[in-house]
Amino acid sequence: MKTELIIRSNSSDIDFALLKDGKLIELNKETTDNKFSVGDIFLAKIGKVLTGLNACFVNVGYPKDGFLHYHDLGAKVQSLNSFIKKVSTGRYKEFSLKNFRFEKDIHKKGSINDVLKSGQNLLVQIVKEPISTKGPRLSSELSIAGRFLVLVPFSDRISISQKIEDSKEKERLKRLAKSIRPKGFGVILRTVAKGKKVAELDKDLQNSLDRWKTMCKRIANTNTPTRVLSELNRASSILRDVMNDSFTNIVTNDETLKVEIKEYLQEIYPEKEKIVKLHKSVTPIFEKYGIERQIKSSFGKTVSMSRGAYLVIEHTEALHVIDVNSGNRSNKAGSQEETALEVNLIAATEIARQLQLRDMGGIIVIDFIDMNRSENRNKLFQHLKEQMSFDRTKHKILPPSKFGLIQITRQRVRPELSIKTTEPNPNINGEVEAPIVLLDKIETELERIISNPKNKTVMLNVHPFIASYLTKGISSIRFRWYLKHKKWITIIPRDAYRYLQYKFKIIRK
């Protein structure tokens, strides 16, 4: 598998596209004015305490106050409160927690009134960015993420990623973590820590400790609300979380960003520093790597798949609904059950990609094509779980219901990525799908038609604008079709057709 990270920078924001074997699987945007990113830590002020909800509002500087529930305080919040008071005076400078006196843990079923008071200062971390009309979701159970491990202040626990299944490797990592864990800090070993030596883990731990100490220095004599620790920039956080041996290319159109990425890779993955390149072509970077086309064809209401099958994705306030359709698919399957299974497996792969690509969160309900056999339903369920295992976002998948529905809950920590894929209609007022989306539909149907050896002659009737687009130049799209399918497609301009209307005419043997 070949993984590439393509980064497009302009004056206002930076776009990150993650490709696997040339296919877009993740798209992120970082705006220069985003002051509330997941992982940021603020010295904030407690606002209104809501006894009925056992929660409080917290002023972090956003127009809408953040929300902090009692269960998000963490058992050591009293120790955190004590620490903030001592550091804020400027007299306590032992940030290592080695000699810090810990307070008693709060009760799991306690009341927020017993812990926090309105007007009090508290360190909080953003766990969910502001979405729609809501302010950020907060936690006072702080953590500082590194490449191989996560540092947890005011804790003594050592945890291992559940994705590491080898019991011997878990024991080895736990033993190493115990030997380097500083007093007063807990450690969570990430999946990428697997197989790493103690020196690599310790270096990563020290980097996180340095960030913690830098943050503590900012607390003294600081007004609230103030961001005292920023999460890494988006490029670095993506590389920190997903960088592995499969990466073959990191390309950006910004010289400064290229230097920053190379410097960061020198710390976490020096052997991959040489794959960072600067895009110098006159062709825009997202055009060069086929990303613009994939964006246009992947974010619409309808998503085409191979051999005529497609998804219909609907969004509501509370949930997302995905309908799987076989379309005009024809294959060599021996029965309707086999056809349904084949389409459902293809759809499950595309759905896992779509959830990650659009960063869809909350409740997702998928209506797969009905299957009668329980072994086929289980095969679909296992395949979907396998495809979703690559998703870094916390999620849970329920087995198929009696109605053939599969339900997924997926954590949403950022606003869902929504991209407009329609364009002005040149014929009438209103909008239509972008021509590039039409091209994907035509190519999908063409592939199905050509797969049937009985179809001798294939003619495509389209609007004159589209006909010109398909036949323009020596290396036209039609010529590429010929090279791929070894069959010449006759394209007929039709003045009476609407802009995105098309129809195939087939002459059989």
Secondary structure, DSSP 8 states (H G I E B T S, - for coil): --EEEEEEE-SSEEEEEEEETTEEEEEEEEETT----TT-EEEEEEEEEETTTTEEEEESSSSS-EEEEGGGS-TTHHHHHHHHHHHHTT----TT-TT--------TT--GGGT--TT-EEEEEEEE--BTTB--EEESS--EE-SSEEEEET---EEE-TT---HHHHHHHHHHHHHH--TTEEEEE-GGGTT--HHHHHHHHHHHHHHHHHHHHHHTT--SSEEEE----HHHHHHHHH--TTEEEEEES-HHHHHHHHHHHHHH-GGGGGGEEE---SS-HHHHTTHHHHHHHHSSSEEE-GGG-EEEEEE-SSEEEEEEE-TT-----SSHHHHHHHHHHHHHHHHHHHHHHHT--EEEEEE------HHHHHHHHHHHHHHHTT--S-EEE----TTSEEEEEE---S-------EEE-SSSSSEEE-HHHHHHHHHHHHHHHHTSTTEEEEEEEE-HHHHHHHH-STT-HHHHHHHHHS--EEEEE-TTS-TT-EEEEEEE-
